[in-house]
Amino acid sequence: MAVTHADLEPRRRKTDLSGKTGVFLMVLTILLGLFCFILCLIAEATRSKVMWMSTAEKGKGSKSECVYSGSGKMPLLCASCAFIGLAFAILMEHTYMLIAISNSSPALLTLNPDSASAKSLTWQAGFFFVTTWICFAVGEILLLAGVTVESGHLKNWWKPKPSCISIREGLFCAAGVFALTTVFLASALYLTALRALRISQEQENVRREVLVTSALHASPPRGSQPQITTVTRENPRTREPPLSVFPSPFDKSYTFV
């Protein structure tokens, strides 16, 4: 059975950055980010508002009390789902990237660190990694603050109270923007790691071709070997001289009359 070049090439693992699993997870992360952004917009539109009213008591002056415009169940549900969805998306993609990069570390080690492309990719990867986690942390803190406030008046929200804690306008929108920015930065980090892996593989292929070419030129040329051909029904043997019919005159065993 003949061995082809495709048989010698290393097969892609399931945790390869350039595999279908990585592309699927990147697309899934972006979709989850968009879903979190929509949930944040819904939470912003249905957030609980505080309304102040003045109540007069007998023998005393007026007193200001506040009531909520709603129970806060809808914004609480949307903010909780966005919080969990964003955390799941980022942790899933970064975990996969760490596993894939650790499996492909020999290929990444062949990348020349002194080259301009390697330095540029290093700075890009560092920037995307840091900004991704910063935006993720800010978005999660904003969502957590919204969940905490909205869950504080699920019961007896219609009763007047002397003080009410409310969320500022635009908090959930800001959380949605940070969530969307987080998933796009995570996707940019994935593409940067994929580009670094491809460049290292190209450099490794060029280095292998150079080594093979130098080995072929360094090996001595093979001389021409003599070819041995055989003849059909060839049976080499020693041939005897033919017998003469007449005796030789120089033979002493014969006498002449």
LINVENHU-V575903 format. One line per field, one symbol per residue. phi: phi as a letter, one per 30 degrees, with the letter a starting at -180 (. if undefined). A space follows every 10 residues. Layout:
phi: ???
This chain:
phi: .dccdddddd ddddcddddd dddddddddd dddddddddd dddddcddcc bcbccccdib ddbcbbbcda didddddddd dddddddddd dddddddddd dddcdedddd dddddddddd dddddddddd dddddddddd dddddddddd ddbdchdddd bdbbcbcddj dddddddddd dddddddddd dddddddddd dddddddddd dddddddddd ddddcdcccc cdhdbdadcd dddddcdddc dddcccc
